[in-house]
Each structure stands twice: as C-alpha cells, then as structure tokens.
Amino acid sequence: MFVKDNLNSGARALVLSGDLGDGHRQAARALAEACSTGAVPWVQAETVDFLQQIHPHLHPFIRYGFLQGVEKAPFVYGYLYRKTRSSEGLSFPFQCFLTMGLRRLAALVEEKRPDVIVCTFPLAAAAVSLLKSRTGLGTPLVTVITDHTDHSLWLNPNTDLYLVGSEHVSAALRLRGIPQTSVCVTGIPVRPCFSEVPDQAELRRKLGLKPDLPVVLVMGGGCGLLSEETRELIRSSVVRRHIQLIFICGSNDAARTQLEKDLQQSPTPNIRITGFIDNIHEWMGSADLLVTKPGGLTTSEAAAAGLPMLLYKPIPGQEEDNASVLERAGLAVIAAKERMLRDQLLELVENRAALYVMRTSAMRFRRKRSVETAWEAIMKLQPANCLNIEARKALTVRGAQAGT
C-alpha cells in the first residue's frame, strides 16, 4: 500500500475511453497527449479502449449495433435516451453486461496500478463504479462528461469528481444531488491546437484553398455519418459556384466512395472529399462555417477554433440537447429538416455580420485551457491504495462462481 497527501509528480492515470462515436476517444486523446507532449509533465497517462479491453469479442457487434441503431432508428434511440434520463441506478441488463467484464477490469487495474482512473466513456465509468462497490477499490474515479447535457448513464456512485463542459451541466448535476465540490467546470477536453490555429489566410494558402471564396466543412463525426441530404449539396449549382465545400468522411469509406462518385458526375475544383485526417484543427481554422452533427467533442473543437456551426438534423437524445445549448449560446444554428440545409447554409455564408457574431459567441463559449484545467482539478484529489490482494481474490472467486 502506498500513501500520498495528494496526486503529485509522476502520478499514473488510467484513461478509459470507448469508440461508440469518436468523441469519447478524442477527449481521452486530448487528456493523454497533454501528458506526453509536456503540457502536463507531472502525469503519466495511458489510454485504454474499455470495450476492446473488457469485451474484446462482443466489441465489434456492440459498435455495429449502436451505429446502425442511431442511423436507422434514431427515434427509438431518442425514446430510450429520454426514458432512462433520470433513472437511478443501472438497469439489470447493464449490470449483467458490466459484471461479465469485471474480472478483466480488475486485472487491468491491478496491472496498471493507477493513482487515478479517468473515464471519458459512460459505460467505463459505470463499470469502475461497480468494481469499487464490489471490491473496496479506493482509486479515485473521475468522469469526464463529453456532452453539453446530463444523463443518468454518466452518474454513478463512488465517483470522486465530474468534469463538465459548462455551468449548464454543472447546475443540472447539482439538481440531481451531486455535491458542488464533486463537479468542476473545465470545458470538454480538446487539444490545444484547436484554439492556437494560425491566421485564416495563412491556413488557406497552406491547404491550397482559394482566398476569396467562403470555406464550409461538412462532417458527420469521426464515424462519418454523412446523410443523403448532405450529398445534395454537391449537386447544387449555387453551392458549387460560390462556396468551397470540404467533406470530411471520417472512417466511413462507403460514404466517401459515394460522394466521390457524385463528384465524378460533375467535377468542380471547389469541392473536396477526404476520409479521416489528423489536421482537422487546420481545416477548422481555415473555414467560415461547419456543417455537422452536434456531438459534444466536435462542437467543442469547433468552438475552440471560433468556428460557427450549422447543426444538421440532430437525432433525438443528446444531440438535440447539445444543439439546443449551442443555439442558445449563439454559436450555432439548427437545420432540423432536409429542405432547410441548403438554404440556411447559403444564407449564413452570405451574411458576414451574422457569422462574425457567431464566431464571437464561440470564443466566449470555449474554454481555451480545458485539458490543463482538467488535470489541475484531478491532481487535487486524494489518492488511495490500488485494488488490494484480498479484494482481487474475492472478485476472482465471485467471477468463477458466475462463470465469467
């Protein structure tokens, strides 16, 4: 057993993420990169994908099912989201699912011996909470909420600290009975490069963009959930003549292939199509407007870059919540229906005054030191011993009895 007064230089952090959508993973990346690049030199952070580690065989099916459900049955997803929004405690299926992986999670914690566990993925936070309840694990648990809203799935007993993106979420957690001392408003963690981009004109030269035509990015998140309606922008003669349109498809190769076929039918140098890119901060810095789904991470990155947003068809659930928060804050406009997208895009691009106001609102909304502030809050926690031998033996026995 080791004892410290607080988490100090050389502290080991285990960051648990998940790839159901790209936001959880990018938040974890931002936190870990700050440690490896010297911005936060006093922490050694290691990132692990929770689902891949704990349920390696189920993981591909879970991911596929989730993405298909969101894309094909968004209203079912929204119904379940609302139904469970204020639930207290995990449902029985969730408890069974998490219990199945507790032995692997315990082994991971025992192997890494972290001073703190940071979760950017709600199922990971729930699993660590369950592990602490069943074993007496004393390692501090920090949950990073990667949406601009609250939901019961993020909230678990045995959580020492919640890091949230805004005062709006902080107030919502207090209404749920979370002590104010257990909540810190840091901003959703994004890499510093998003708020430190060079001059727009310089970036356009670097990226080979025309200096005199507006630049609009079209994104569907890291999983590339681009819709049929966004493809219609390629066919719009007005858009093609007056806007430089950049489609970023993420890891969705099928969407990229279809868009490239559309473009081949009527080529124009004003439209580009790309897959996953690592310099998205430069493209955001070069753009006048972002058309995107309202995920917490993508919108936080855009806000950090001071980029106005047109939020397209938010799905019921956290996307609708995120969109409402961003619209009220003045940095985004919602295009809720298919026919609204092209007209609102053209209206915004032609209204430089409106874009200026939205850009100013984005700069007010953003938190430039989100990652550093997050680690500063985490380092104030009191550490405890890692999973002790007796607790691990008890968990192993329970797991064997359960057949896990």
C-alpha positions in Angstrom: 0.0 0.0 0.0 1.3 3.5 -0.8 0.1 6.7 0.7 0.4 10.3 -0.7 -1.1 13.5 0.5 -2.3 14.3 -3.0 -1.7 13.3 -6.5 1.7 14.7 -7.4 4.6 14.5 -9.8 4.8 11.1 -11.5 1.1 10.2 -10.8 -0.2 7.4 -13.0 -3.5 7.9 -14.7 -5.5 5.2 -16.5 -7.8 6.9 -19.0 -10.7 4.6 -20.1 -12.5 5.5 -23.4 -14.8 3.9 -25.9 -15.3 4.1 -29.7 -19.1 4.3 -29.8 -18.7 7.6 -31.7 -15.5 9.4 -31.9 -15.9 12.0 -29.1 -15.1 9.8 -26.2 -11.9 8.7 -27.9 -10.8 12.2 -28.8 -11.4 13.5 -25.3 -9.2 10.7 -24.0 -6.6 11.6 -26.6 -6.6 15.2 -25.6 -6.0 14.3 -22.0 -3.3 11.8 -22.7 -1.5 14.0 -25.3 -1.2 16.8 -22.8 0.9 14.4 -20.6 3.0 13.0 -23.4 3.9 16.3 -25.0 4.9 18.2 -21.9 1.9 20.4 -21.3 1.1 18.4 -18.1 4.5 16.8 -17.4 3.6 15.7 -13.9 1.2 12.9 -15.0 1.9 9.7 -16.8 -1.4 8.8 -18.7 -2.2 5.7 -20.5 -5.4 5.4 -22.7 -7.3 2.1 -23.0 -10.4 1.4 -25.0 -12.8 0.0 -22.4 -14.9 -2.2 -24.7 -12.0 -3.6 -26.6 -10.2 -4.4 -23.3 -13.2 -5.8 -21.3 -15.4 -7.3 -24.0 -13.0 -7.9 -27.0 -15.3 -10.4 -28.7 -18.5 -8.5 -28.2 -17.0 -5.1 -29.0 -17.4 -5.2 -32.9 -21.0 -6.3 -32.6 -21.8 -3.6 -29.9 -20.2 -0.9 -32.1 -22.0 -2.0 -35.2 -25.4 -2.3 -33.5 -25.0 1.1 -31.8 -24.1 2.9 -35.1 -26.9 1.1 -37.0 -29.4 1.9 -34.3 -28.5 5.6 -34.3 -28.6 5.8 -38.1 -31.6 3.6 -38.9 -33.8 4.1 -35.8 -33.0 7.5 -34.3 -36.4 7.9 -32.7 -36.1 4.6 -30.9 -32.7 5.7 -29.6 -34.2 9.0 -28.6 -37.1 7.3 -26.7 -34.7 5.1 -24.8 -32.5 8.1 -24.0 -35.4 10.1 -22.6 -36.8 7.1 -20.8 -33.5 6.5 -18.9 -32.5 10.1 -18.5 -33.5 10.3 -14.8 -33.1 6.7 -13.9 -31.5 5.9 -10.6 -29.0 3.0 -10.8 -28.1 0.7 -13.6 -30.8 -1.4 -15.3 -30.5 -5.1 -14.9 -29.2 -5.8 -18.5 -26.5 -3.1 -18.0 -25.5 -4.6 -14.7 -25.2 -8.1 -16.2 -23.2 -6.7 -19.1 -20.7 -4.9 -16.9 -20.5 -7.7 -14.4 -19.3 -10.0 -17.2 -16.3 -7.9 -17.7 -15.4 -7.1 -14.1 -12.6 -9.7 -13.8 -10.8 -8.2 -16.9 -11.3 -4.7 -15.5 -9.9 -5.8 -12.1 -6.9 -7.4 -13.8 -6.3 -4.2 -15.8 -6.4 -2.1 -12.7 -4.1 -4.5 -10.8 -1.6 -4.5 -13.8 -1.5 -0.7 -14.3 -1.7 0.3 -10.6 -3.1 3.8 -11.5 -3.2 6.6 -8.9 -6.5 7.8 -10.6 -8.9 6.4 -13.2 -10.4 8.9 -15.7 -13.4 7.8 -17.8 -14.5 9.6 -20.9 -17.0 6.9 -21.7 -20.1 6.4 -19.6 -20.1 2.5 -19.6 -16.4 2.6 -18.4 -17.4 4.9 -15.5 -20.3 2.7 -14.6 -18.0 -0.4 -14.6 -15.3 1.2 -12.4 -18.0 2.4 -10.0 -19.3 -1.2 -9.8 -15.8 -2.5 -9.3 -15.3 -0.1 -6.4 -18.6 -1.2 -4.8 -17.8 -4.9 -5.0 -14.1 -4.9 -4.2 -13.4 -1.9 -2.0 -11.1 -0.4 -4.6 -10.1 3.0 -3.4 -8.6 4.5 -6.5 -10.2 7.9 -7.3 -12.7 7.8 -10.2 -13.1 10.8 -12.4 -15.9 11.0 -15.0 -15.5 13.4 -18.0 -18.9 14.2 -19.4 -18.4 14.6 -23.2 -21.8 16.2 -23.9 -23.3 19.6 -23.3 -26.0 17.9 -21.2 -26.6 15.5 -18.4 -27.9 11.9 -18.4 -28.2 9.2 -15.7 -25.8 6.9 -17.5 -22.9 9.3 -16.7 -23.8 9.4 -13.0 -22.6 6.7 -10.7 -21.9 6.2 -7.0 -18.2 6.1 -6.0 -17.4 8.9 -8.4 -14.9 11.3 -6.9 -15.1 14.1 -9.5 -17.1 15.0 -12.5 -15.5 17.2 -15.2 -18.2 19.1 -17.2 -18.2 21.4 -20.2 -20.3 24.3 -18.9 -22.1 25.8 -16.0 -25.3 24.5 -17.6 -24.2 20.9 -17.0 -22.8 21.7 -13.5 -26.2 23.1 -12.5 -28.0 20.1 -13.8 -25.8 17.8 -11.8 -26.4 19.8 -8.6 -30.1 19.5 -9.2 -29.6 15.7 -9.2 -27.9 15.9 -5.8 -24.3 15.8 -6.9 -22.3 17.9 -4.4 -20.8 21.1 -5.8 -17.4 20.0 -4.5 -17.6 16.9 -6.8 -18.1 18.9 -10.0 -15.6 21.1 -11.9 -16.4 23.1 -15.0 -13.3 22.6 -17.2 -14.8 22.6 -20.7 -14.9 19.3 -22.6 -11.2 18.4 -23.1 -10.0 19.3 -26.6 -6.4 19.5 -27.8 -4.8 23.0 -27.5 -4.1 23.1 -31.3 -7.8 23.9 -31.9 -7.5 27.3 -30.1 -4.0 28.0 -31.3 -4.5 27.9 -35.1 -2.6 30.4 -37.3 -4.2 33.2 -39.3 -7.1 32.0 -41.6 -5.4 33.4 -44.8 -2.2 31.6 -44.0 -4.0 28.3 -43.5 -5.9 28.7 -46.7 -2.6 29.1 -48.6 -1.2 26.0 -46.8 -4.2 23.9 -47.6 -4.5 25.1 -51.2 -7.8 26.9 -50.8 -8.9 29.9 -52.7 -8.6 33.1 -50.5 -11.7 34.8 -51.9 -14.4 32.1 -51.7 -16.1 31.0 -48.4 -15.0 27.6 -47.0 -17.6 25.3 -45.5 -16.6 22.0 -43.8 -19.2 19.2 -43.8 -18.6 16.5 -41.2 -20.6 13.6 -39.7 -18.4 12.9 -36.7 -15.4 10.6 -36.6 -17.6 7.7 -37.8 -18.6 9.7 -40.9 -22.4 9.6 -40.5 -23.0 11.7 -43.6 -26.5 11.7 -44.9 -28.2 11.6 -48.3 -29.2 15.2 -47.8 -25.7 16.5 -47.4 -24.8 14.8 -50.7 -27.3 17.0 -52.4 -25.0 20.0 -51.7 -22.6 18.6 -54.3 -25.4 18.8 -57.0 -26.4 22.4 -56.1 -25.1 24.7 -58.8 -25.3 27.7 -56.4 -23.2 26.0 -53.8 -20.7 24.7 -56.4 -20.1 28.2 -57.8 -20.0 30.3 -54.6 -18.6 28.0 -51.9 -15.6 25.8 -51.3 -17.1 22.7 -49.8 -14.9 20.2 -47.9 -16.5 16.8 -47.0 -14.7 15.0 -44.2 -16.0 11.5 -44.0 -14.0 10.1 -41.1 -13.7 6.3 -41.1 -16.9 5.8 -43.3 -15.3 4.6 -46.5 -18.7 3.8 -48.0 -19.8 7.4 -47.6 -16.6 8.7 -49.1 -16.9 6.4 -52.1 -20.4 7.5 -52.8 -19.5 11.2 -52.5 -16.6 10.7 -54.9 -19.0 9.1 -57.4 -21.3 12.0 -57.1 -18.5 14.4 -57.7 -17.2 12.5 -60.7 -20.5 13.0 -62.5 -20.0 16.8 -62.3 -16.4 17.7 -61.3 -15.5 21.0 -59.8 -12.3 22.2 -58.0 -14.5 23.9 -55.3 -15.4 20.6 -53.7 -13.0 18.2 -51.9 -13.7 14.9 -50.3 -11.5 13.3 -47.7 -11.5 10.5 -45.1 -10.0 10.6 -41.6 -7.5 13.4 -41.2 -5.3 14.3 -38.3 -5.1 18.1 -39.0 -8.8 18.8 -38.6 -7.8 21.8 -36.5 -6.2 23.4 -39.5 -9.3 22.9 -41.7 -11.5 24.3 -38.9 -9.1 27.3 -38.7 -9.4 27.9 -42.4 -13.2 27.6 -42.6 -16.1 30.1 -42.3 -18.7 27.5 -41.3 -19.0 23.9 -40.1 -22.0 21.7 -41.1 -22.0 18.8 -38.6 -24.0 16.6 -36.3 -23.9 18.1 -32.8 -21.6 15.7 -31.0 -20.1 17.1 -27.8 -16.5 16.8 -28.9 -16.8 18.0 -32.5 -18.7 21.1 -31.4 -16.2 21.8 -28.6 -13.4 21.6 -31.1 -15.2 24.0 -33.4 -15.9 26.4 -30.6 -12.3 26.3 -29.5 -11.4 27.3 -33.1 -14.0 30.1 -33.1 -15.9 28.4 -35.9 -19.7 29.0 -36.4 -21.8 25.9 -36.8 -24.9 24.8 -38.8 -26.1 21.7 -36.9 -27.9 19.3 -39.2 -30.9 17.1 -38.1 -29.9 16.4 -34.5 -31.0 12.9 -33.6 -33.4 12.7 -30.5 -31.3 12.4 -27.4 -28.0 14.1 -26.5 -27.7 15.6 -30.0 -30.9 17.5 -29.6 -29.8 18.6 -26.1 -26.3 19.6 -27.4 -27.8 21.6 -30.3 -30.2 23.5 -28.0 -27.4 24.5 -25.7 -25.2 25.7 -28.6 -28.0 27.5 -30.3 -28.9 29.4 -27.1 -25.2 30.3 -26.7 -25.3 31.9 -30.1 -22.6 30.0 -31.9 -24.8 27.6 -33.8 -27.9 27.4 -36.0 -30.1 24.3 -36.2 -31.2 22.9 -39.6 -33.8 20.5 -38.3 -35.2 19.4 -41.7 -33.8 18.3 -45.1 -35.1 21.3 -47.1 -33.6 23.8 -44.6 -29.9 22.7 -45.0 -29.0 24.3 -48.4 -31.0 27.5 -47.8 -29.6 28.1 -44.3 -26.1 27.3 -45.5 -26.3 29.9 -48.3 -28.0 32.4 -46.0 -25.3 32.1 -43.4 -22.4 32.2 -45.8 -23.7 35.4 -47.4 -24.3 37.1 -44.1 -20.8 38.0 -42.9 -22.2 40.0 -40.0 -24.1 37.0 -38.6 -21.0 34.8 -38.9 -19.0 37.4 -37.1 -21.5 37.4 -34.2 -21.5 33.6 -34.1 -17.7 33.5 -34.1 -17.6 35.9 -31.2 -20.1 33.8 -29.3 -18.0 30.7 -30.0 -14.9 32.4 -28.5 -17.0 33.3 -25.4 -18.3 29.8 -25.1 -14.9 28.0 -25.5 -12.5 27.2 -22.6 -9.0 27.5 -24.0 -7.3 25.6 -21.2 -9.7 22.7 -20.9 -7.1 20.0 -20.8 -4.8 21.7 -18.3 -7.7 22.8 -16.1 -9.0 19.2 -16.1 -5.7 17.8 -14.9 -5.3 20.5 -12.3 -8.7 19.5 -10.9 -7.8 15.8 -11.0 -4.5 16.4 -9.2 -6.2 17.9 -6.2 -7.9 14.5 -5.4 -6.7 12.4 -2.5 -5.2 9.1 -3.7 -5.8 5.7 -2.2 -4.4 2.2 -2.5 -5.0 0.2 -5.6 -7.0 -3.0 -5.6 -5.7 -5.0 -2.7 -4.9 -8.7 -2.8 -7.9 -9.7 -0.7 -10.3 -7.7 -2.8 -8.9 -9.2 -6.0 -9.2 -12.7 -4.6 -12.8 -12.0 -3.6 -13.6 -10.7 -7.1 -11.9 -13.7 -8.7 -14.0 -16.1 -6.6 -17.2 -14.3 -7.5 -16.3 -14.3 -11.1 -15.6 -18.0 -11.1 -18.9 -18.7 -9.4 -20.7 -16.6 -12.0 -18.9 -18.3 -14.9 -17.3 -15.1 -16.2 
